[in-house]
Amino acid sequence: MPAEPNLSTRFRIGYVVAGLLLMAWGFFWTQKGWWHYLAPVLGGIVLVEGLIGYCVLCAAFGIGVRRN
């Protein structure tokens, strides 16, 4: 059974932008260290959530940001 999207269009755009910014920050503007590796991974997760429209944390905590 596929997951039903739980993000509205505005939140999806925000997730995509935030994911891209987090990835760029991790690749280009952090010093070598754990943030240099962790930020692009977290950015990729946020980016994928924005692209598919489903947030795992919103579903786990029962937070719905999509209007019915």
C-alpha positions in Angstrom: 0.0 0.0 0.0 1.6 3.3 -1.0 1.9 6.1 1.5 -0.6 8.9 1.1 1.1 12.3 0.8 0.9 14.4 3.9 2.6 17.6 2.8 0.9 20.5 1.1 2.4 22.2 -2.0 3.9 25.0 0.0 5.6 22.7 2.5 6.8 20.5 -0.4 8.5 23.5 -2.0 9.9 24.5 1.3 11.3 21.0 1.9 12.9 21.0 -1.5 14.5 24.4 -1.1 15.7 23.5 2.5 17.1 20.2 1.3 19.0 21.8 -1.5 20.4 24.6 0.8 21.4 22.1 3.4 23.2 20.0 0.9 25.0 23.0 -0.6 26.0 24.2 2.8 27.4 20.8 3.7 29.3 20.5 0.5 30.7 24.0 0.1 30.6 26.0 3.3 31.4 23.8 6.2 34.8 22.9 7.5 36.0 19.4 7.4 34.4 17.4 10.2 31.2 15.6 10.9 28.9 18.4 9.6 30.7 18.2 6.3 29.3 14.7 5.9 26.1 14.9 7.9 24.6 18.0 6.4 24.4 16.6 2.8 22.8 13.4 4.1 20.2 15.3 6.1 19.6 17.6 3.1 19.1 14.6 0.8 16.5 13.1 3.2 14.6 16.4 3.4 14.9 16.8 -0.4 13.4 13.3 -1.1 10.6 14.0 1.4 9.8 17.2 -0.4 9.8 15.5 -3.8 7.5 12.6 -2.8 5.3 14.8 -0.5 5.5 12.4 2.5 7.2 13.4 5.8 8.0 10.5 8.1 8.2 12.6 11.2 4.8 14.2 10.5 3.3 10.8 10.1 5.0 9.4 13.2 3.8 12.3 15.4 0.4 12.6 13.7 1.0 16.1 12.5 -0.9 16.8 9.3 0.1 19.8 7.2 -2.0 18.9 4.3 -5.6 20.1 4.2 -8.3 17.6 3.3 
